C-alpha cells in the first residue's frame, strides 16, 4: 500500500529548473562584466579628455571596475533561497482529525496518576 499526498502538487510550487536557473545567473554575470568593461573604456576616455570633475569620474569608474567583479562572482554563485512551503492553501480548510491507526495503543485516561512513592 503506497501513501499518497492528499492534494496534488501545484505546478506553481515547483522550483525553476537547474538549467534555467544557471542560465539566468550566467546572463547576470555577463551583464555585470560588460558594465565593468564599459567602466574601463569610459575611464580611458576620461583620462585622455580630462573633462570637468575628471577626478570623481575616474574614481567612480575605478570603483566600478574593482567592485563589479566581486559582486558578479557572488551573484553568479548564489542560488535562490528555497521557497517556504505555501500554507495559504490550507488556511481556508477545516482541520482534519488526526489519522487513527487500528494497531495503535488506546489513549490513556486523563485521571491516571503514576506515583513513585508507592
C-alpha positions as CSV (number, residue, x, y, z in Angstrom):
1,X,0.0,0.0,0.0
2,X,1.5,3.3,-1.0
3,X,0.9,6.5,0.7
4,X,-0.2,9.5,-1.4
5,X,-0.4,13.1,-0.6
6,X,-4.0,14.2,-0.1
7,X,-3.6,17.1,-2.5
8,X,-1.8,17.3,-5.8
9,X,1.3,19.4,-6.1
10,X,0.6,22.7,-7.8
11,X,2.9,23.4,-10.8
12,X,3.5,26.9,-9.4
13,X,5.1,25.3,-6.3
14,X,7.7,23.6,-8.5
15,X,11.1,25.2,-8.4
16,X,12.8,26.6,-11.5
17,X,14.8,24.0,-13.5
18,X,18.5,24.0,-12.7
19,X,19.5,24.6,-16.3
20,X,17.3,27.7,-16.5
21,X,18.5,29.0,-13.1
22,X,22.1,28.6,-14.2
23,X,21.4,30.4,-17.5
24,X,19.9,33.3,-15.6
25,X,23.0,33.5,-13.3
26,X,25.3,33.4,-16.4
27,X,23.4,36.2,-18.1
28,X,23.6,38.4,-14.9
29,X,27.3,37.7,-14.7
30,X,27.9,38.6,-18.4
31,X,25.9,41.9,-18.0
32,X,28.0,42.9,-14.9
33,X,31.2,42.1,-16.7
34,X,30.0,44.1,-19.7
35,X,29.4,47.1,-17.4
36,X,32.9,46.6,-16.0
37,X,34.4,46.7,-19.5
38,X,32.4,49.8,-20.2
39,X,33.8,51.4,-17.0
40,X,37.3,50.6,-18.3
41,X,36.6,52.2,-21.7
42,X,35.0,55.3,-20.1
43,X,37.9,55.7,-17.7
44,X,40.4,55.6,-20.6
45,X,38.3,58.2,-22.5
46,X,38.1,60.4,-19.4
47,X,41.9,60.2,-18.8
48,X,42.6,61.3,-22.4
49,X,40.0,64.2,-22.4
50,X,40.1,65.4,-18.8
51,X,36.5,66.8,-18.5
52,X,35.2,68.8,-15.6
53,X,35.2,66.8,-12.3
54,X,37.6,64.5,-14.0
55,X,38.8,63.0,-10.7
56,X,35.4,62.0,-9.5
57,X,34.5,60.3,-12.8
58,X,37.7,58.3,-12.8
59,X,37.3,57.3,-9.1
60,X,33.7,56.1,-9.9
61,X,35.0,54.1,-12.9
62,X,37.8,52.5,-10.9
63,X,35.5,51.6,-8.0
64,X,33.1,50.1,-10.6
65,X,36.0,48.1,-12.1
66,X,37.1,46.8,-8.7
67,X,33.7,46.1,-7.1
68,X,31.8,44.7,-10.0
69,X,33.8,41.5,-10.5
70,X,33.5,40.7,-6.8
71,X,29.7,41.3,-6.9
72,X,29.4,39.4,-10.2
73,X,31.0,36.3,-8.7
74,X,28.9,36.5,-5.6
75,X,25.7,36.8,-7.5
76,X,26.7,34.1,-10.1
77,X,27.5,31.6,-7.4
78,X,24.4,32.4,-5.3
79,X,21.4,30.2,-5.7
80,X,18.0,31.5,-4.9
81,X,16.6,30.7,-1.4
82,X,14.4,27.7,-1.1
83,X,10.8,28.8,-1.1
84,X,8.9,28.2,2.1
85,X,6.1,25.7,1.7
86,X,3.0,27.6,0.9
87,X,0.5,27.3,3.6
88,X,-2.1,29.6,2.0
89,X,-4.0,26.7,0.5
90,X,-4.5,25.3,4.0
91,X,-5.8,28.4,5.6
92,X,-9.4,28.0,4.4
93,X,-9.8,24.3,5.1
94,X,-11.2,22.9,8.3
95,X,-8.7,21.0,10.4
96,X,-8.9,17.3,9.7
97,X,-8.9,14.9,12.7
98,X,-5.6,13.1,13.2
99,X,-5.5,9.7,11.5
100,X,-6.0,6.7,13.7
101,X,-4.2,3.5,13.2
102,X,-6.0,0.4,14.3
103,X,-2.7,-1.1,15.6
104,X,-2.0,1.9,17.9
105,X,-2.5,1.7,21.7
106,X,-5.5,3.3,23.2
107,X,-5.1,6.8,24.6
108,X,-4.5,6.8,28.4
109,X,-7.2,8.1,30.8
110,X,-6.8,11.7,31.9
111,X,-7.2,10.9,35.7
112,X,-4.4,8.3,35.7
113,X,-1.6,9.3,38.1
114,X,1.7,7.5,38.5
115,X,3.3,8.0,41.9
116,X,6.8,6.8,42.6
117,X,6.4,6.8,46.4
118,X,4.0,3.7,46.5
